[in-house]
Amino acid sequence: ASREQTYAQVLADLEQAELLLPALTVRSRASKEAVWALKARLYLYQQNWEKAEAFASLVLNSGKSRLVQPYSAFYTGKLTEESILELVSDNADRNSHANYWLTSSRGGRYEWKPSAGITQDLRNPAVGGSRSALIGSQVNNGSETVYGQKYTKVATGEDGAFILRIAEQYLIRAEARLKRNNLAGGLADLNEVRKRAELQPFVTADLNAALLAVEQERKVELAFEGHRWFDLIRTG
């Protein structure tokens, strides 16, 4: 199937799901809010900025989810208000991410490693802010080993997987608003995410600079959640 046919099928499925699903009450189950969030992402990928903004706004205005404090609360906790749809795991049905991210001294296999670029960004106080908590390190014989620690429950496998969360919706709406020449609205959404990361507001009168700032914010805010490659492809 072509890309257009695939997108059409995705949208048809979401249209039907929107009719069938209840409002969000359990964050580990699909809901109308999850449909709206996925529609916002779909329309972002299709560069339908008006609809991307509209569906992100439906999620943000629903009052069902919010940015939790501090940044680490949503991934060290379980089914927090940050999540719109979260995949939960337990000892019988385990999330193996921690096993791949963590070093042997922390019980892992260390097959996945943060790139030098994301490590530098997350550790930069002006870029990563409180998201520096995502990078762990240990020093042996003067040599530093860095590892990602969004997934750490290697003993129990109970780490969540974050399918849809509210921070992404702020950044979707920020990008869509900027693409519609709404600089003030785009910056307002971007700065909600930055504020939670304990960063100063981003201020500019340059629309292109604001768009690059949103792209950078997606890189650090959504680190290790599987968005970056798709962002690079969809933006060229």
Legacy VTK file of the C-alpha trace (Angstrom):
# vtk DataFile Version 3.0
C-alpha trace
ASCII
DATASET POLYDATA
POINTS 236 float
0.000 0.000 0.000
1.115 3.554 -0.635
1.775 6.051 2.136
-1.483 7.825 1.240
-3.475 4.576 1.455
-1.843 3.731 4.773
-2.654 7.138 6.264
-6.229 6.796 5.008
-6.566 3.442 6.781
-5.101 4.869 9.995
-7.601 7.718 9.880
-10.522 5.374 9.146
-9.562 3.235 12.153
-9.298 6.304 14.369
-12.653 7.652 13.194
-14.300 4.354 14.163
-12.403 4.193 17.463
-13.558 7.693 18.355
-17.175 6.505 18.108
-16.602 3.341 20.129
-14.230 4.304 22.939
-15.125 5.893 26.292
-13.573 9.003 27.832
-10.257 8.551 29.614
-10.560 6.926 33.038
-7.884 4.196 32.965
-4.545 5.284 31.491
-3.567 1.765 30.455
-6.606 1.497 28.151
-7.486 3.250 24.917
-9.868 6.187 25.186
-11.325 9.056 23.186
-8.457 11.225 24.443
-5.970 8.666 23.114
-7.723 8.802 19.725
-7.496 12.610 19.702
-3.814 12.469 20.664
-3.018 9.990 17.901
-5.036 12.052 15.412
-2.976 15.097 16.397
0.204 13.140 15.674
-1.197 11.812 12.391
-2.145 15.292 11.182
1.262 16.625 12.264
2.940 13.996 10.089
0.622 14.932 7.209
1.391 18.642 7.718
-2.287 19.371 8.248
-1.476 22.076 10.774
-5.051 23.211 11.414
-6.271 19.746 12.389
-3.082 18.932 14.314
-3.689 22.009 16.435
-7.400 21.248 16.822
-6.964 17.688 18.085
-4.031 18.530 20.349
-6.245 21.256 21.805
-9.031 18.744 22.446
-6.601 16.666 24.518
-5.073 19.623 26.324
-8.450 21.185 27.094
-10.013 17.928 28.312
-8.397 18.325 31.742
-7.711 14.579 31.872
-3.906 14.825 31.758
-1.265 17.315 32.919
2.482 17.792 33.113
3.636 16.257 36.397
6.451 17.606 38.573
9.344 16.928 38.537
10.104 15.629 35.033
11.240 12.253 36.406
7.906 11.672 38.174
6.135 10.207 35.148
8.716 7.516 34.396
9.685 6.642 37.962
5.990 6.436 38.819
3.221 4.447 37.193
0.136 5.637 35.293
0.635 9.243 36.376
-1.512 12.089 35.061
1.180 12.687 32.424
0.052 9.605 30.497
-2.771 9.550 27.983
-1.979 5.945 27.096
0.701 3.959 28.903
1.692 0.336 28.392
2.034 -1.217 31.839
4.256 -4.173 32.657
4.709 -6.475 35.618
6.916 -9.350 36.673
4.910 -11.804 34.562
4.750 -9.576 31.465
7.984 -7.641 31.616
9.362 -4.532 29.939
12.947 -5.459 29.020
14.157 -1.918 28.244
16.058 -1.562 31.532
17.951 -4.751 30.764
19.265 -3.236 27.522
19.952 0.276 28.845
21.634 -0.427 32.169
25.231 -1.463 32.754
26.183 -4.854 34.177
26.887 -3.287 37.570
23.198 -2.268 37.637
21.977 -5.656 36.456
21.694 -4.908 32.738
23.346 -5.966 29.487
24.166 -2.415 28.263
23.373 -3.071 24.611
21.781 0.372 24.104
23.745 3.557 24.767
22.808 7.256 24.619
24.525 9.024 21.728
27.152 11.642 22.479
24.789 14.298 21.113
21.801 13.515 23.317
24.073 13.040 26.329
25.570 16.491 25.784
22.135 18.096 25.292
20.580 16.495 28.356
23.543 17.453 30.535
23.533 21.057 29.333
21.630 23.003 32.032
20.303 25.464 29.424
18.951 22.676 27.187
18.168 19.632 29.296
17.277 21.289 32.570
15.919 18.705 35.009
15.900 16.135 32.190
19.582 15.571 32.954
18.174 12.885 35.259
17.842 10.702 32.152
21.629 10.234 31.984
23.376 8.031 34.499
27.110 7.469 34.668
29.813 5.511 36.399
33.573 5.981 36.354
36.026 3.083 36.344
39.780 3.634 36.166
39.219 7.221 35.074
36.893 6.247 32.211
33.243 7.343 32.287
30.431 5.102 31.101
27.090 6.814 30.445
23.719 5.092 30.251
20.078 6.015 29.865
17.863 5.686 32.927
14.301 6.326 31.790
13.860 2.558 32.287
15.510 1.211 35.428
13.330 -1.515 36.946
15.509 -4.349 35.711
14.695 -6.615 38.663
10.919 -6.512 38.181
10.458 -5.415 34.558
7.739 -2.997 35.713
8.811 0.059 33.721
6.010 1.706 31.780
6.178 2.412 28.056
4.825 5.839 27.163
2.684 5.518 24.056
0.976 8.926 24.335
1.681 11.594 26.928
0.651 15.168 27.391
4.054 16.800 26.768
3.974 15.580 23.162
0.582 17.254 22.672
1.977 20.614 23.810
4.831 20.239 21.325
2.520 19.122 18.502
0.349 22.177 19.063
3.395 24.428 19.349
4.693 23.249 15.972
1.270 23.458 14.331
0.670 26.971 15.664
4.054 28.152 14.444
3.382 26.672 11.013
0.175 28.742 11.013
2.195 31.890 11.871
0.925 32.025 15.446
4.252 32.856 17.087
2.827 33.794 20.490
0.693 30.657 20.731
3.506 28.376 19.621
5.948 29.844 22.123
3.362 29.579 24.919
3.045 25.820 24.376
6.791 25.336 23.974
7.424 27.199 27.207
4.948 25.079 29.180
7.201 22.103 28.467
10.361 24.086 29.186
8.946 25.364 32.477
8.329 21.822 33.696
11.962 21.034 32.822
13.000 24.018 34.985
14.223 26.071 32.020
13.831 29.765 31.267
11.201 30.680 28.641
12.406 30.690 25.056
11.929 34.179 23.604
12.277 35.105 19.937
10.617 37.177 17.236
11.913 34.791 14.540
9.424 32.123 13.439
12.118 29.821 12.040
14.122 30.043 15.265
10.991 29.075 17.186
10.412 26.053 14.935
13.998 24.894 15.485
13.496 25.346 19.231
10.432 23.075 19.123
12.411 20.473 17.158
15.192 20.622 19.765
12.670 20.419 22.602
11.132 17.268 21.117
14.625 15.739 20.995
15.288 16.188 24.710
11.746 16.002 26.123
10.877 12.744 24.315
14.350 11.190 24.574
14.439 7.364 24.516
10.741 7.141 23.598
11.137 6.409 19.886
10.256 9.755 18.262
13.570 11.171 17.081
14.117 9.111 13.912
10.561 9.818 12.738
10.985 13.525 13.443
14.129 13.630 11.316
12.393 11.821 8.448
9.163 13.841 8.502
10.993 17.200 8.644
13.598 16.276 6.030
LINES 1 237
236 0 1 2 3 4 5 6 7 8 9 10 11 12 13 14 15 16 17 18 19 20 21 22 23 24 25 26 27 28 29 30 31 32 33 34 35 36 37 38 39 40 41 42 43 44 45 46 47 48 49 50 51 52 53 54 55 56 57 58 59 60 61 62 63 64 65 66 67 68 69 70 71 72 73 74 75 76 77 78 79 80 81 82 83 84 85 86 87 88 89 90 91 92 93 94 95 96 97 98 99 100 101 102 103 104 105 106 107 108 109 110 111 112 113 114 115 116 117 118 119 120 121 122 123 124 125 126 127 128 129 130 131 132 133 134 135 136 137 138 139 140 141 142 143 144 145 146 147 148 149 150 151 152 153 154 155 156 157 158 159 160 161 162 163 164 165 166 167 168 169 170 171 172 173 174 175 176 177 178 179 180 181 182 183 184 185 186 187 188 189 190 191 192 193 194 195 196 197 198 199 200 201 202 203 204 205 206 207 208 209 210 211 212 213 214 215 216 217 218 219 220 221 222 223 224 225 226 227 228 229 230 231 232 233 234 235
